[in-house]
Amino acid sequence: MKAAVLMAEATGDTDLELVERHRYGDQAAFEQIYRLHAEMVFNLALRMTGDAEEAADVSQETFLRVHRYCGRFRGRSSLKTWIYRVAVNCCRSRFRRNQTWRTRVLSGSLERVDQVPDVRRGPEDHTLTRESGEAVSQALSRLPEPFREAVVLRDLEGLSYEEIARVVGIRIGTVRSRIARGRDRLRILLESPES
Amino acid sequence: MSHAPVEMLSSYLDGELSRERRLRVERHLQDCEECRHRLDGLHRVVQRLEGLGRISPIPYLEQQVLQTAATREQEESLRDRLERGAGRLHIERWVWLPTFGMVVALVTIIYLFSWALQSQNQGLPVVLDVESPASEAPEEDTPMAMERLSPLAEGSRAGSLQPKRDDSMHANPADAAARSQAIEIDGRFFELQNDVWVEQGVDLREPTILLEPSEAVSSEWRHELPSLTELELLGGPVRLRAGDQLVQLEFDRR
């Protein structure tokens, strides 16, 4: 992944240049777009679906749409924001097609996901992180979809309120409200898990 | 004592408040233990979410995505070539059919004249009789004979006179391909279903709020809708999600 970032920096390709190269059939350009954004799309999908395989499917669907439609990217926002928007819409479509997500998430498929070790942390952190991560993921899966979307984009993906408004297609005031209510519900769920 | 709204506490955590509001929240927190407790709780939630960390995508995903994308690109390129070929054939047919007809007519006239000349030379009478086909039709083609036909025979005959149109054979493949393609507007995808452009994932049976474009501009959903100009270009009504609602924008068909 880092190699793709370094490559983009080394070649000095802007979003529009990458898209232009892809439009003219340069396969390497799409590979670069994929490598730059794959982790971000996968993590977003993972936290939205709570299932690694579903997240892989959502990621694939997202990048196939990006591959097909990125010729229409006009550069009005960053490519990252545009890809986030496509990914969020893929999650929503998939969620509406497959209402069983919630059930599956609650039945504990997150365990497997949170057992995947994060290499950036020390080994002693892993046990604590896993236990805490499991509880947080479970609580996250119990949030209504719009709140989960806003909280994931803010606290896991680190987007600003303005970027979230552009990705989700809502006003900043609504973003503020969804993040706050999402966090507050999580607080209640984590303080008293039975609620 | 009234408490600080959760939106204000959450925005305070994110540093998204103006200086004046931030100072007001800080003053309130000095006196309100409940809000301090709530703020601590929100802070812990944010810390625990951030602690979830990043996870690398499943290893096989990259190869799968790149391969599928390459295969689809090949399929699309082949389809484009076929459609372009079909288009060219379509134009050529309009050019060549009248030309071919004129050539056939010319050859026939030349042949008839040469045959007439030849007959004159041989002293034979020339009769160019262009009678209507009905005068030479066999008995079965007359109305009386038609009445004598059994219903089955009549049915089969009617079938032979007016062949049933097979729409599937005449469907334009370019139209079919166009129908199967989703149109993307601001990262959202629309497909044509029963003359309505429907956002992907939206069920046509779901209850919908109908909106005129002018109403949409002033509606509360305005900021949750993609570009109205681009939606209008689709031509015809567009059904899509606006926040938690399903709305149908009633654009006129072009």
Boltz contact constraints between the chains, C-beta under 6 A:
constraints:
  - contact:
      token1: [A, 38]
      token2: [B, 57]
      max_distance: 6.0
  - contact:
      token1: [A, 42]
      token2: [B, 57]
      max_distance: 6.0
  - contact:
      token1: [A, 43]
      token2: [B, 54]
      max_distance: 6.0
  - contact:
      token1: [A, 43]
      token2: [B, 55]
      max_distance: 6.0
  - contact:
      token1: [A, 56]
      token2: [B, 58]
      max_distance: 6.0
  - contact:
      token1: [A, 56]
      token2: [B, 61]
      max_distance: 6.0
  - contact:
      token1: [A, 60]
      token2: [B, 65]
      max_distance: 6.0
  - contact:
      token1: [A, 63]
      token2: [B, 65]
      max_distance: 6.0
  - contact:
      token1: [A, 67]
      token2: [B, 69]
      max_distance: 6.0
  - contact:
      token1: [A, 69]
      token2: [B, 184]
      max_distance: 6.0
  - contact:
      token1: [A, 72]
      token2: [B, 184]
      max_distance: 6.0
  - contact:
      token1: [A, 85]
      token2: [B, 187]
      max_distance: 6.0
  - contact:
      token1: [A, 86]
      token2: [B, 187]
      max_distance: 6.0
  - contact:
      token1: [A, 89]
      token2: [B, 187]
      max_distance: 6.0
  - contact:
      token1: [A, 89]
      token2: [B, 188]
      max_distance: 6.0
  - contact:
      token1: [A, 93]
      token2: [B, 200]
      max_distance: 6.0
  - contact:
      token1: [A, 93]
      token2: [B, 201]
      max_distance: 6.0
  - contact:
      token1: [A, 96]
      token2: [B, 201]
      max_distance: 6.0
  - contact:
      token1: [A, 116]
      token2: [B, 55]
      max_distance: 6.0
  - contact:
      token1: [A, 118]
      token2: [B, 53]
      max_distance: 6.0
  - contact:
      token1: [A, 132]
      token2: [B, 48]
      max_distance: 6.0
  - contact:
      token1: [A, 133]
      token2: [B, 52]
      max_distance: 6.0
  - contact:
      token1: [A, 136]
      token2: [B, 48]
      max_distance: 6.0
  - contact:
      token1: [A, 155]
      token2: [B, 46]
      max_distance: 6.0
  - contact:
      token1: [A, 155]
      token2: [B, 49]
      max_distance: 6.0
  - contact:
      token1: [A, 156]
      token2: [B, 49]
      max_distance: 6.0
  - contact:
      token1: [A, 169]
      token2: [B, 224]
      max_distance: 6.0
  - contact:
      token1: [A, 170]
      token2: [B, 224]
      max_distance: 6.0
  - contact:
      token1: [A, 171]
      token2: [B, 223]
      max_distance: 6.0
  - contact:
      token1: [A, 176]
      token2: [B, 7]
      max_distance: 6.0
  - contact:
      token1: [A, 176]
      token2: [B, 11]
      max_distance: 6.0
  - contact:
      token1: [A, 177]
      token2: [B, 7]
      max_distance: 6.0
  - contact:
      token1: [A, 179]
      token2: [B, 10]
      max_distance: 6.0
  - contact:
      token1: [A, 180]
      token2: [B, 6]
      max_distance: 6.0
  - contact:
      token1: [A, 180]
      token2: [B, 7]
      max_distance: 6.0
  - contact:
      token1: [A, 180]
      token2: [B, 10]
      max_distance: 6.0
  - contact:
      token1: [A, 183]
      token2: [B, 10]
      max_distance: 6.0
  - contact:
      token1: [A, 183]
      token2: [B, 42]
      max_distance: 6.0
  - contact:
      token1: [A, 183]
      token2: [B, 45]
      max_distance: 6.0
  - contact:
      token1: [A, 184]
      token2: [B, 6]
      max_distance: 6.0
  - contact:
      token1: [A, 186]
      token2: [B, 45]
      max_distance: 6.0
  - contact:
      token1: [A, 187]
      token2: [B, 41]
      max_distance: 6.0
  - contact:
      token1: [A, 187]
      token2: [B, 42]
      max_distance: 6.0
  - contact:
      token1: [A, 187]
      token2: [B, 45]
      max_distance: 6.0
